[in-house]
């Protein structure tokens, strides 16, 4: 029998309990009001309209994906939006598990066109394997916002069980703090895709 997929709350609890902040009282609380939920969504067509007016030259964004069809799908606007965010002056760190060759080409173009502003990483080892198809995220700082995909299977641009924590909600959310810690740990254990 297949083991059930852990819920987002179970994953956050696990991260919080093993974090160096756990002894200082980092515990999950009830999510704040104002979270927007989407049973099914696409990051470009759902998330971008929610954040485009907030992304600016002080923004820093960390994105977690698996194989990258959002980036490499020819008629899908995600790469256009990433470029617009970079042109607005934001910095983007894009974490990938298994980027396709087509995805690597697009990520390399962004890296070359926006040196020091766009960085792509490959997650190494199996420490974070449970996140290959679930709990993908886009974590924004300045202002704080958070996008979480409950499940995002390979080779598709559609995710399910998605949540958006807008500005004003994210900073009150323990979820934001825990995902921020997770993003830091992933970045520390990843290697740059391009030198």
N, C-alpha and C positions, 0 to 999 in steps of 0.2 A: 504494500500500500504506500502510495506517495505521501511524503510528509507535507502537511498543509503549509502554504506560503505564510510567513509571519506578517502580521499587520504592521502598518506604519508605526503605530503606538508601541508595539512590542520592540521594533527595531530601535526607536528613539530611547526607550527605557534601557535597552541593552547598552547603547552607546553612552548614555548618561551614567549608568552604573559603573562602567569601566573607565570613565573619563577621569583625568586628574582633578576635575572640579567636583567629583561625586562627594568627596569628603567635606566639601564646603556647602553642601546643600543643593546641588544641581539635581532637581527632580522634576518630572513632568507634571504639568498642571493642566487644568481644563483649558482647551483652546479658547482664545478670546473671540468675542463676537466680531463679525465683519469678514470672516474667511469666505471666499467665494469658491464654491465647489462645482466641478464639471464631471459628469459620469464618463464622458468621452471628449477628448480635445486634441488639438494639434498645437504644438508650441508656437509656431509662427502665426497662425491665424487666430489663436485664442489669446496667447500671452502678449504678443507685441502690441496690440491695441491697448492693453491694460498698462503697459509700462513706457511706451514710446515718448510720452510727454514728460516723463520723469528722468529718463536717462540723460546724463549730462557729462561735462568734462571732469567732474569729480567722482563719477560712478565707477565702481569696480564690480565685475560680474564673474562668478564662477559657475560653469555649466557642466553637468555630468550627463554623458550619453554613452551608448554602447557601440554601435557600428556606424552610425552617422547618416542614415537615409535622409534625415532632415537637412543635412548639409549638401548632400550630393544629388538629390532628386532634381532633375532639370527644371521642372515647372513648379517647384515648391519654393516659396519666397524666403525661407529662413536665412540663407546666406546673404540675401539682400538686406535683411533687417540687421544682421550682425554687422555688416559693413556700415550701415547707417548709424548704429550705436558707436562704432569706432570713429566715424567721421564727426560725431558729436563730442569726441574726446574721451570716451570711456575706455577702460582697460578690461580685457576679457581673457580669462583662463579657461580653456576648454579641455575637460578631462574625458578621455575615451577608453573603453575597454578593448575593442577590436575594430578600429576604424577600417572601412573598406578602402581599396586603392583609390576609388573615385573620391571618397571623402578626404583622404590624405592630400590629394591634388588641390582641392578647394581650400583646405586648412593651410596648406603651404602658401597658396596665393595670398590669403589673408595675413599670414605671418610676414611675408615679403612686403606686402603693401602697407602694413602697419607695424613696423619693427618696434619692439618694446611695449607695444600696446596690446597685441594679440599673441597669446602663447597657447600652444596645443600640447597636451601631455597624454602619454599612454600609461594606464594603471598597470603596475607590475604585480606578479604573483597572484595568489588566490585569497589574500586577506579580505578583499572587498567583493568577492565573487557574488555574494547574495544580492548585490546592487546591479548586476548586469541587466536584468529585465524588470527591476522594480525600484522604486524610490529614486528615480532620476530627478534632478533638480536644476533650477536656475536661482542662484543666490545673489542678490543685489545689495550693495552697500552704497550709501550716499545717493539716493535715500535707500533705507532698508526695505526690501520687498523679497518675497519668496514664492517660487513656483515649485510644486512637487507633483510628480507623476507616480501614482500608485503602481501602475504596471505599464511597461513600454517594451513590447516584444521586438526582436530583431527584424530588420528589413521593412519596417512600416513607419509612417510618420504620425500615426494615431496612437495616443496613449489613453489609458482609462484611469478612473478614480483620481482625478487631478484636483489640486487645491491651489488657490492663489491667496497669498497674504499681502494685501496692499500696504502702502506707506501708512503709518499710523497704527496698523494692526501687527505687522511683522515685529516691530520693536517690543511689543507687549507679549510676544509669543515665545514660549520656551522652545517650540519647534525651530524657530529661527536660530536660537542660540546653539541648539544641538546640531542642526544641519551645518552651521558655520564651523563648529568643531570638526564635524565629519569632513567637510571640504578641506580644512587645514591638514588633517591627517592624510587624506587622499593625495593632496598636492605634495606633501613631504615624501610619500612613498612612490610617486610617479616619476617618469623620466620624460624630458622634452622629446616631442616627435621630431623636431628640427633643431639643428644647432645654429 
